[in-house]
Amino acid sequence: MNIIQNSFIFLSILPFFPFLIVYYGYYWWKNNKNTALLLAMDVTTLFLIISVSALFNNVFRSKFGFYLILLFILLAIGLIGSAQNRLRGKINIPKMSRLIWRALFLIMSVSYIFFTLFGIIKYILLTNS
């Protein structure tokens, strides 16, 4: 159990490793770049959520990071579900969940880079003053 826990912590700290592992592993196995990219994005999103919430908590000295991300996910589900219901008269849950999960990958990737750089700059400024 300790090895699994340590592996999960390592992959959460550096979420680009699961992306590379899944992408190249699936591409080597099935030889399909598009499917490998989508699968790597889907797997990495979980690690990005954990990393960004931890970075948010660290940078802003808060414990609200995960709940803030969860709030945005729930808002996105409500907005996209409502839009689907208005346009088509029904909600396509698999399509909606794929859209939210992949958009979350993009948002969390940008947030990871932003909070990492912000945290490094904050650390440098606080140690030099």
Residue, then its C-alpha position, 0 to 999 in steps of 0.5 A: m500500500n505504501i508504494i501505491q500511495n507514494s506513487f500517487i503522491f509523486l504523480s500528483i506533484l508532477p502531473f505531466f508524468p502520468f500524461l507522458i506515461v499514458y500517452y506513450g504507453y497507449y500509443w506504443w500499444k495501439n499505435n493511435k495518436n488521437t486516442a492516446l492523446l485523449l486518454a492521456m488528457d483524461v487520466t492526467t486531469l485527475f492528477l491536475i485537480i489534486s495538484v492545482s488544489a494543493l498549489f492554490n492552498n499553498v500559495f494562498r494559505s487556504k484549505f479551500g482549493f479543492y472545494l473551489i474546483l469542485l464548485f466550478i465543476l458543479l457550475a459547469i455541469g449546471l450551465i452545460g446541462s441547462a444549455q443542452n436541455r434548451l437546445r436539444g430538449k434532453i441532456n446527453i450525460p456522456k457528451m456533457s461529462r467528456l466536454i467538462w472533463r476535457a475543458l477541465f484539463l485545459i483549465m487545470s493545465v493553465s492553472y498549474i503553470f500559473f500557480t507554480l510560477f506564482g508560488i516560485i515568485k512568491y517564495i523568491l520575494l519572501t526569502n529575499s526580503 
